Amino acid sequence: MTYLEELEAEYELRGLEKGFQKGIEQGIEKGIEKGKLEGKLEGKLEGKLETARNLRAEGFNLSLIQKITDLTEEQLREAGI
């Protein structure tokens, strides 16, 4: 292998390494974004469930709780409400 071929091979390898690293960084960023979104959605659901529990404790019927919280009957049942 000539010196020029060695340089070309090293340059190509560095390019691959940079591309690989950039791909990893992009994957991590997407994972973080997805995690944040999932956390927000989970927090929103927990807030609605807390409201539903409070309404139930005040004697509201399930139909009205569903209308107020926009939760399904199944979600309320799974939460023990």
C-alpha positions as CSV (number, residue, x, y, z in Angstrom):
1,M,0.0,0.0,0.0
2,T,1.4,3.4,-1.0
3,Y,1.6,6.3,1.4
4,L,-1.3,8.0,-0.5
5,E,-3.4,4.9,-0.2
6,E,-2.7,4.8,3.5
7,L,-3.8,8.4,3.8
8,E,-6.9,7.8,1.8
9,A,-7.8,4.8,4.0
10,E,-7.2,6.7,7.2
11,Y,-9.3,9.7,5.9
12,E,-12.1,7.3,5.0
13,L,-11.9,5.6,8.4
14,R,-12.0,9.0,10.2
15,G,-15.1,9.9,8.1
16,L,-16.8,6.7,9.1
17,E,-16.0,7.3,12.7
18,K,-17.3,10.9,12.5
19,G,-20.5,9.6,10.8
20,F,-20.9,6.9,13.4
21,Q,-20.5,9.4,16.2
22,K,-22.9,11.8,14.7
23,G,-25.5,9.0,14.3
24,I,-25.1,8.1,18.0
25,E,-25.5,11.7,19.0
26,Q,-28.7,12.1,16.9
27,G,-30.1,8.9,18.3
28,I,-29.4,10.1,21.9
29,E,-31.1,13.4,21.1
30,K,-34.2,11.7,19.7
31,G,-34.3,9.4,22.7
32,I,-34.2,12.4,25.1
33,E,-36.9,14.2,23.1
34,K,-39.1,11.1,23.2
35,G,-38.5,10.6,26.9
36,K,-39.5,14.2,27.6
37,L,-42.7,13.9,25.6
38,E,-43.6,10.6,27.3
39,G,-42.9,12.3,30.7
40,K,-45.2,15.2,29.8
41,L,-48.0,12.9,28.7
42,E,-47.6,10.8,31.8
43,G,-47.7,13.9,34.0
44,K,-50.8,15.2,32.3
45,L,-52.6,11.8,32.8
46,E,-51.6,11.7,36.4
47,G,-53.0,15.2,36.9
48,K,-56.3,14.2,35.3
49,L,-56.4,11.1,37.5
50,E,-55.8,13.2,40.6
51,T,-58.6,15.5,39.6
52,A,-60.9,12.5,39.0
53,R,-60.0,11.1,42.5
54,N,-60.8,14.4,44.1
55,L,-64.1,14.7,42.2
56,R,-65.1,11.2,43.2
57,A,-64.2,12.0,46.8
58,E,-66.6,14.9,46.6
59,G,-69.4,12.6,45.4
60,F,-69.4,13.3,41.6
61,N,-70.7,10.5,39.5
62,L,-68.4,8.8,37.0
63,S,-70.2,10.1,33.9
64,L,-69.6,13.7,35.0
65,I,-66.0,12.9,36.0
66,Q,-65.4,11.5,32.5
67,K,-66.8,14.7,30.9
68,I,-64.7,17.0,33.2
69,T,-61.4,15.1,32.9
70,D,-61.8,13.7,29.4
71,L,-60.7,10.3,30.7
72,T,-62.3,7.1,29.5
73,E,-64.3,4.7,31.7
74,E,-61.5,2.2,31.3
75,Q,-58.8,4.7,32.5
76,L,-60.9,5.5,35.5
77,R,-61.5,1.8,36.3
78,E,-57.8,0.9,35.9
79,A,-56.9,3.7,38.3
80,G,-59.4,2.3,40.8
81,I,-61.8,5.3,40.6
